[in-house]
Amino acid sequence: MKVLGLESSCDETGIAIFDTESKEISQRLYSQIERHQEYGGVVPELASRDHVAKAAPMIQDILQECGGVESIDAIAYTRGPGLIGALMVGASIARGISWALDKPVLGVHHMEGHLLAPMLGDDHPEYPFVALLVSGGHTMLVDVQAVGKYRILGESLDDAVGEAFDKTAKLLGLPYPGGPQLAALADQTSQSRFRFPRPMTNRPGLEFSFSGLKTAALNIIQQYSPLDDLLRAEIAHAFQHAVVDTLRIKCARALDHTGYSRLVIAGGVGANQHLRAVLTTMLEQRGGRVYFPAIEYCTDNGAMIAYAGALRLNAGQADENVYDVLPRWSLESLPGF
């Protein structure tokens, strides 16, 4: 079965075709970063308009490569969570193709797509495992027993990790999106005179809070301004180490809580090299194993939606002949199979 996947939850248009028999993936990805840079963040209306302009030509291009529209057996699209206008673009296109071809269609949970993205590689984990989902909009630890059998162990009470990175980068005068820029700046020094707190690690539980780290960064920046290059690098270094160390501590607790030895990292922040190194070392010391998606599958992409949709379509799930989108959608509400 060939599944056409459409991802349009925020500021990236992702189109992919996943073949369940050959496991081959063809994909296209368009990022709206340049369009939103001057505003310092995503403008929902502009994001929706860009999806409208880019999605159809990208679909035509990938279909020409993969045997034409008649070769498609089913369609999957991101139903939520995300920006409502952006989600509706993908849903409308997917539904239109479904009705025109009389093919099954399925709305996919965006975070389930991220959670299952490591399965797109040859070396992937067995169930059960703990998943750390870290992106611009989400930070959560999930007990994954099987596809559709998810239990949220803890999540951020305020800023997501990616959001905290972006806000702190902005305070340091770095261009949007600031997360990768801050990580690169942090790597310019091997030490720092500053030490940021590790929020909520001195109490039991698996919840996160990162807004205080942004405030701590602001206080240091105001105290030491104007900043030279070394100071900026040291602040970035201390901030990144505090975030990663907090995630390490919480992941260790989640593994202890579940008794699992496998940890999956998913979402855009999963591309952070310091996070990858720290968690790899921690799991090796525990006698376990950590799994990451390929870098190309860390950020939003159509392949993860096509794959997650294919699993559910193969299990006989499909949507009715009406559609809606879910800007807010609990991961725990998904059906198993």
C-alpha positions, 0 to 999 in steps of 0.5 A: 500500500502506498500512502500519501502523507501531508503535514501542515500543522505549523510552518513547514509543508511536508509531503511524502509517500510511504510504501508499506511493502518496500518501505521506500519513502519519497518526500518533499519539505518546504520551510517557511522560516524566511517568511516568518523571520522578520516577525520573530515567530510564526504568523498563523495567517501567513503560514496558512497562505503559504501552505495553500501556495506550496502544497499542491505543486509539491504533491504534483511533483512527488506524484510524478516521481512515484507513478502518478496519482492512481498509484496512491492507495490512501491518504493521511494528513495531520488532523492536529494538534497545531494551528487551525488554519494551517491544519485546515489546508492540509485536511481540505487537500487530503479530503479533496484527493480522497473524494476524487479518487475514492480512496480511504483517508485518515487524520493523524495525530501530529505528536504520534507522527513524531513519536513513531518517527524513529521507526522509519529507520532500520535500527528501531526500538521494540515496545514498550519504551519511554518517549521524550517528545521535545519540540517548539510546542511540546515537551512530554514524557510518554509511556509507549506500550504499543501503537495507540497505547500511550500514557503521559507521564509528565509534561511542561507546565509552561514553555516547551523546550524549543520555545524556551530555546527560541525566547532565550536566543532572542534575548541574546540577539540571535535571529529566528528560529533561535534554537539552532543558533543558540546551540551553535553559540553554546558550542563555541565555549567549553565552560561558563562562569554561569550556572542556571537552575535545573527547574523542578528537579529538587522535587518528585515528579515528571513535570517540566518548567522552563520559563524560569530559565528564560528569566534567569537568562534575562537577569544575567543579560541585563546585569552584564550588558553590553555583552561581548562574544565570550559572554554571549557564548557562556550564557548560551552554554550555561542555558543549554546545559541546564536544559539538557541536564533537566531533561536527563534527570527527568528521563532517568526518573521516567525509566526508573518509574516504568522499569523500561530500558529503552528511551526514544527521543522525538521532535525538533529539539531531538536534533540537538547534538548535546542532548543526543550525546548526554542521553546516549551516555546516560543510557549506556551507563544504565545498560539500556539504549536510546533511539533517535530519528534521523535528523531529517525526521526530527522536524515536522515532515510528511514521512512521519504522517504517512507512516503513522497513517499507514499503520492505522490504515493497515489496521482497518482504521479510516475516517468517515466522509466528513472532516474536522481538525483538532487544534488541541488533541490529547495523545492519550485519546487515540485508539489502539489496535 
